[in-house]
Amino acid sequence: MQAMAQRLAFLTALALTTSIAAAEAAPQADAALIQLLQTQTCKNCRLADVDLVHAQLRDADLEGARLQRSNLSKAQLDGANLRNADLSFTSLQGASLRGADLRGSRLVGTDLRDVDLSGALLDPNALEEAHWSGATGLPPQAQSHAALHNAGVGATETNRWTQAEELFGLAIQKQPHIAESWVARAITREKLGKRQLAIQDLRYAGHLYAANGASDQATQLEGAANSLQDKVQKQQTGNGVGSALLGGLLSTSKALFPLAMKLFAPAIGL
């Protein structure tokens, strides 16, 4: 009975201590928020769960700040210093982060959808655990080849061909020796009417397969490139073959889809 009373006293004391600590932390967070909005500087501040929707924080210094679960949707953060900041599960949807420094920041579960990351500084593969669908200006080093290629495949599934072309292009920059990404970009370029560029991608992918001893795939791609070239020439000369030409182009894409649109397993460092 005495032991139970002692335990109850301990738990009561612990609850009181926690309540006091929480009460003390609240004004600290409020003060940090006021400091940030007034001075644009708040290094190592505790700003978890704050609402900064549409906040004007251009060139703000938030190095080491704890911003987990905060709402920074549509915020203006161009040129901001977010080095080593904790942005876990933070919403930055639609924000502008042009030229921002995000090196060392924690981006687990971070919502970066439709964000502008043009010129932003990020660690290699920094976006592996973030959500970045629709983001623009993605630095190639911020994602693995697998993540970029897979995102491109996802874009094709919803007919977002322009975005798919960009994503496959970034995947190629990351790992230019992987033929599937060249084939995938060729398909997107064909869909976008960039047929000469599509032919170039198909021929280069064929060279990659041939160099790796995959003669069957190399032959298939060379045939697809030649077929597409013939169709382009027929289109240029007319001859009333519009519907037949379109059908031929579509059949070429369908034949190459299984080769190009396979998913890659993410691999850190690639």
Secondary structure in CASP SS format (residue, H / E / C, confidence):
PFRMAT SS
TARGET T0000
AUTHOR 0000-0000-0000
METHOD secondary structure of the structure
MODEL  1
M C 1.00
Q H 1.00
A H 1.00
M H 1.00
A H 1.00
Q H 1.00
R H 1.00
L H 1.00
A H 1.00
F H 1.00
L H 1.00
T H 1.00
A H 1.00
L H 1.00
A H 1.00
L H 1.00
T H 1.00
T H 1.00
S H 1.00
I H 1.00
A H 1.00
A H 1.00
A H 1.00
E H 1.00
A H 1.00
A H 1.00
P H 1.00
Q H 1.00
A H 1.00
D H 1.00
A H 1.00
A H 1.00
L H 1.00
I H 1.00
Q H 1.00
L H 1.00
L H 1.00
Q H 1.00
T H 1.00
Q C 1.00
T E 1.00
C C 1.00
K C 1.00
N C 1.00
C C 1.00
R E 1.00
L C 1.00
A C 1.00
D C 1.00
V C 1.00
D E 1.00
L C 1.00
V C 1.00
H C 1.00
A C 1.00
Q E 1.00
L C 1.00
R C 1.00
D C 1.00
A C 1.00
D E 1.00
L C 1.00
E C 1.00
G C 1.00
A C 1.00
R E 1.00
L C 1.00
Q C 1.00
R C 1.00
S C 1.00
N E 1.00
L C 1.00
S C 1.00
K C 1.00
A C 1.00
Q E 1.00
L C 1.00
D C 1.00
G C 1.00
A C 1.00
N E 1.00
L C 1.00
R C 1.00
N C 1.00
A C 1.00
D E 1.00
L C 1.00
S C 1.00
F C 1.00
T C 1.00
S E 1.00
L C 1.00
Q C 1.00
G C 1.00
A C 1.00
S E 1.00
L C 1.00
R C 1.00
G C 1.00
A C 1.00
D E 1.00
L C 1.00
R C 1.00
G C 1.00
S C 1.00
R E 1.00
L C 1.00
V C 1.00
G C 1.00
T C 1.00
D E 1.00
L C 1.00
R C 1.00
D C 1.00
V C 1.00
D E 1.00
L C 1.00
S C 1.00
G C 1.00
A C 1.00
L E 1.00
L C 1.00
D C 1.00
P C 1.00
N C 1.00
A C 1.00
L C 1.00
E C 1.00
E C 1.00
A C 1.00
H E 1.00
W C 1.00
S C 1.00
G C 1.00
A C 1.00
T E 1.00
G C 1.00
L C 1.00
P C 1.00
P H 1.00
Q H 1.00
A H 1.00
Q C 1.00
S C 1.00
H H 1.00
A H 1.00
A H 1.00
L H 1.00
H H 1.00
N H 1.00
A H 1.00
G H 1.00
V H 1.00
G H 1.00
A H 1.00
T H 1.00
E H 1.00
T C 1.00
N C 1.00
R C 1.00
W H 1.00
T H 1.00
Q H 1.00
A H 1.00
E H 1.00
E H 1.00
L H 1.00
F H 1.00
G H 1.00
L H 1.00
A H 1.00
I H 1.00
Q H 1.00
K H 1.00
Q C 1.00
P C 1.00
H C 1.00
I C 1.00
A H 1.00
E H 1.00
S H 1.00
W H 1.00
V H 1.00
A H 1.00
R H 1.00
A H 1.00
I H 1.00
T H 1.00
R H 1.00
E H 1.00
K H 1.00
L C 1.00
G C 1.00
K C 1.00
R H 1.00
Q H 1.00
L H 1.00
A H 1.00
I H 1.00
Q H 1.00
D H 1.00
L H 1.00
R H 1.00
Y H 1.00
A H 1.00
G H 1.00
H H 1.00
L H 1.00
Y H 1.00
A H 1.00
A H 1.00
N C 1.00
G C 1.00
A C 1.00
S H 1.00
D H 1.00
Q H 1.00
A H 1.00
T H 1.00
Q H 1.00
L H 1.00
E H 1.00
G H 1.00
A H 1.00
A H 1.00
N H 1.00
S H 1.00
L H 1.00
Q H 1.00
D H 1.00
K H 1.00
V H 1.00
Q H 1.00
K H 1.00
Q H 1.00
Q H 1.00
T H 1.00
G C 1.00
N C 1.00
G C 1.00
V C 1.00
G H 1.00
S H 1.00
A H 1.00
L H 1.00
L H 1.00
G H 1.00
G H 1.00
L H 1.00
L H 1.00
S H 1.00
T H 1.00
S H 1.00
K H 1.00
A H 1.00
L H 1.00
F H 1.00
P H 1.00
L H 1.00
A H 1.00
M C 1.00
K C 1.00
L C 1.00
F C 1.00
A C 1.00
P C 1.00
A C 1.00
I C 1.00
G C 1.00
L C 1.00
END
